[in-house]
Amino acid sequence: MAHPKRKKSRSKRDKRRSNIKLLKPLLKKCFLTKKKHLYHHAFWQNNNLYYKGKIIFSKAK
């Protein structure tokens, strides 16, 4: 099994990892409110917290 002769520096490692990233976040449109949000994330709309098309929390005024 091949092993490196020298330890790679943090800067070399981070330069290599800088290319591994998403170009733009994946957004989904809620069928109930028609608002775009991140996948698998709850979002606020009119003092209601929505997740998977259901109100899971409502702020009292």
N, C-alpha and C positions, 0 to 999 in steps of 0.2 A: 504494500500500500504506500502511495506517495505521500510524503510529508514536506511541508515547506521548510526551507533552510533557515529563513528569517521570519520573524513575526511581522505581520502587516500592521502599519500604523493606523491610528484611528481615522486620520484624514483620508487615507487611501480607502479604508472600509466605507466611510461615509460617502465618499465620491461615487463609489460603486452603487451604494444603496439609494443615492439620490435619483437615479433613473427609474426606480420602481415606485410608481405612483399612479393614481387614477387621473385621467384627463379631466373628467367632470363628474360630479356626484350623480348617482342614479336617483331620479325623482319619480314619484308615483302620484297620480292624481286621485284624490279621494272621490269616490262615486257619490258620496252624500253631500259634501260641501264644495266639491270641484276645486279644492285648493291643493297645490303641489306640496309634497313633503318627502323626506327621506324614507326609504324602505325600513320597516321594522322600528319606526320611531313614532312616538305620539306627538301631536301638534295641537296648539291652542287656536281656537276660533270662537269669537264672541263669548269669552269667559267660560268656554267648555273645552275640556281636554278630550280629543278624539284619538282612538286607536282601533284600527281594523274596521272603520265605519261605525263605531259605537262610541257613545259618550261614556267615558270612564270616570270623569270627575267634573264637577260643576262648581264654580265659585259663587258663593252667596254674596249678594250685594248688601 
